[in-house]
Structure formats: C-alpha cells, structure tokens
Amino acid sequence: MGRARVLIVGSGQGGFQVAASLRDEGFDGPIAIIGEEPGLPYQRPPLSKAYLTGKAHEEQVRLRPASFYESRNIELLVPERALSIARDQQLVKLESGHRLEYKHLVLATGARPRRIRVVGVELDGVFTLRCLAEAEAIRTGLESATNIVIIGAGFIGLEIAAVARAMGLTTHIIDFAERPLKRSVSAKTGNFLTEAHTEQGVQFHFMTAISEITGADGRVTGVATTDGRHFPADLVVIGIGVEPNVELARDAGLKIDNGIVVDRQLLTADPSISAIGDSANYPTDFFPHPVRIESVQNAVDQARCVAARLAGKPAPYRKVPWFWSDQGQYKLQIAGVAQEGDDAVVRGDMASGKFSVFRFRDGRLSCVESVNQAADHLAARKLIEKSTQLSSEQAGDSTISLSQLAA
C-alpha cells in the first residue's frame, strides 16, 4: 500500500489494535485513529470491575501512553467524530469540518448501551456504563449511596452488583427474564450465579420490568416495576445490553444486519472498507449463522487479522470466541458460542464453586462455561478450535484429561 493512509474510525480496543498491529507487521504508511472520546484509548473491561473498586485508575486502564503513538507515528484524532463516508472519493468527513482521504478504512465503531424509555430515565443518579466518564460517575455514586437498583441481569449488572455488595450497599437487580445471563449461559450456570449472588445479599427480581424511575428535585429516589412494587434507590444503573453503532456504515450504503456485514476476511462489500469488533457481523465455523460478538478478544483478534491482510498476509478470520466476567469470588470464562437449546453437561462439583458446563449442539461441542476452572477454559478453546470429537460422557468425567484430548 506504499504511503497510503489507513484510516480507523473508533479508538477502542479494536481500533487501537489495528494501528498497533499494522506497525508490528512492518506497515510504514500513515495511520490515523478517529475517536469520539477525549484522551488516550483505554480498556473497557476494568470499568465494571477494578475501576469501580478503586483498584484501577485512569492511567492504569490506558492501553498505551502518549509516547507510544508518537514513537510509532500513529495520528490520534480525539475527540473527533466521523460524520459521513464518501465511498466514491474514499473520504471521511469529520464533525470539525475536515475531510480525510483513505486508501483503506477500518470501521471499529463499537456499540452503545441500549436505553429504556420510561419516565425518570433523565434523573441525576441514573447511569449506563460504557465509557470512562460513566464509570467515574458510578464510582463516585457508589461511595455515597445506600441503595442501588440495577436494571438488567447481564454481565455488567452482575459485575456491578458484586462490587456494590462488597461496599455494603443494598442491591436489587431487576430483569424481565427468569434468570441472569439467559442469552449467554446455560440454565445450570445461570442458576448457580443467582444462588451465589443471593448468598452475598443481592436481591433478584425476575419476570418483571420497569414502569418508572422515580425522583425528587431532579434526583433519583427509586424504581417502580410493572408488577406494582417500588424499590428505593440512590443510584440506578441500566445494563440491558448494547446495540452496534452502524449508522456511519448504513448511511454510506453498506449492508447492515445485526451489525455491519463482512465476509470471512472481515471485508464489507466495498473492498476498501473493513469492519471489526462489536459492530461487525461475520461468518464463523463455530456457529450456524453469522454472529456479532461483543468481547475484547474478538475485537483484538479481528484487528490483527485485518492488519495482517493490509500488510500483505491475507487469511480468513477463524478464532474461537471467548469471554470472561469477574463477579466477586467467581471468575466465569466462556469459550465458544451456544444456543439456548444446546445440551448441557456438568464437569466438576457445582457446590464447590469450581466447575464447567459443556454445551453440545447436534453432538458437537459448541461452548464451555467455566467457573473458577481456568484449565478447563484453556482446554475448551483448543477443543473447539480443533473440532475435537468429545462425547458428553467424556466431558462429564473429571478423570479424563481435557488437556491431553486438546493436545
């Protein structure tokens, strides 16, 4: 590509990794990252964990210091917003009025929290958690709050609940499903987490929804549910999932279907534009249809794949998706992607808090959910990657070495 510009829209983990990996691959052309948030790119996972507890601060969650970008000649345009793409001219128009040319454009636009449309959502003390500023506001709120209500029993909700209970707050979680993480883990793992958090004092309220967030003098005072209950709250966190930021791609005429549609090399229908991370919907060998994965691993590995292609080493993206979530004393790690109907086999003793749930789809291992079992998780990633034949009997037999099977 010579001295042509690679332009990256999105300064999150994926966008950063494209730029860093391009330099690692020996690409010496101009690289620019456009990011809407001020400051240097940072890690998002600690925001609902170590950052809220005060164990991590802004400097510690930054991906690299300013000197990294200077020494590698990576232009960082922040805070700045990309308004539109002129594909015929290979130009991106910025909110500042500038127009940037590109030889190749990488859309790493990420996702944003879903909002709920109820009275009171605009009150002080009501938050979502996606960015550093929101994490800082929630951390400050936790220090003075007595009651917190978390709307949504997903990863964010459970992680914040663990932090809040450790700080002594009365903690309620409200969700319309019948268990936590319903779309992400098996009933066995979900029920275990319900019991584990309940033992720590978290109060779950399933199969109900929010009717109103109440307040006084512009400040939140509680949450009302559709079944007629009311819970006092000094702090409310909404964690009902995210939606991909696809507007820039959609307005440029690129195909959208639960994200920006890309092929196995993470290219859109426009050969000059790639998409990665939370906003990209891609085909995979590990699920029956294209998926959009919201994880750091996926963003980083896809970024490396795109960087290698731009550096002259094209290859299809084929990485096993994996995730993790720290919830108090429990570390949940997931390898693969399951469907709700997949069979579930437990390995280990759930009562001990150390176990794995192996999921099978049509007799094939699809996913493994491990709680405080890092070795199982590492083996599972290899087993799924290699499509190793594993029976449900083998999965449930703790005397059989998974690492040997995965070797």
Number of C-alpha atoms within 10 A of each C-alpha: 13 9 11 14 18 24 26 27 26 24 29 27 23 31 29 28 21 31 28 20 19 23 18 15 17 10 21 17 15 17 24 22 24 24 25 16 18 13 14 22 23 22 17 21 17 19 28 27 22 15 20 23 19 10 10 14 16 13 11 14 19 15 17 15 13 13 9 12 16 11 8 15 16 18 15 21 18 17 15 18 18 21 15 18 22 14 16 7 9 16 18 21 16 16 13 11 10 10 17 15 17 22 15 20 24 26 26 30 30 26 19 17 15 14 14 13 11 11 13 20 19 15 18 17 21 23 20 21 22 18 15 21 13 14 21 18 15 24 20 12 18 22 13 11 19 17 20 28 25 28 24 24 29 20 21 26 27 26 19 27 30 22 21 23 18 13 14 13 20 18 24 22 23 23 23 15 16 16 22 28 22 16 14 17 21 27 18 15 24 19 16 18 21 18 13 17 19 12 10 14 18 21 17 20 19 16 13 16 17 21 19 17 23 20 21 11 8 12 16 22 23 21 25 16 16 12 11 9 11 16 16 20 24 21 25 28 21 23 25 20 17 15 17 21 19 24 16 18 22 16 13 14 14 18 17 17 14 16 27 30 26 24 18 15 19 28 20 24 14 14 10 15 22 24 33 32 32 25 27 35 25 25 20 18 15 21 14 10 10 19 18 20 21 20 18 21 19 22 27 20 21 25 30 22 25 27 25 20 17 17 18 12 11 13 13 14 20 16 18 22 22 23 18 19 18 22 22 18 11 18 16 23 21 25 26 22 22 25 17 14 10 18 19 25 20 21 20 18 11 15 8 8 18 17 22 30 26 26 27 21 16 8 13 17 27 23 30 31 31 29 26 19 18 16 11 23 25 18 20 30 21 18 25 24 18 12 15 15 13 17 12 18 11 16 23 17 14 14 8 12 13 21 14 8 15 19 10
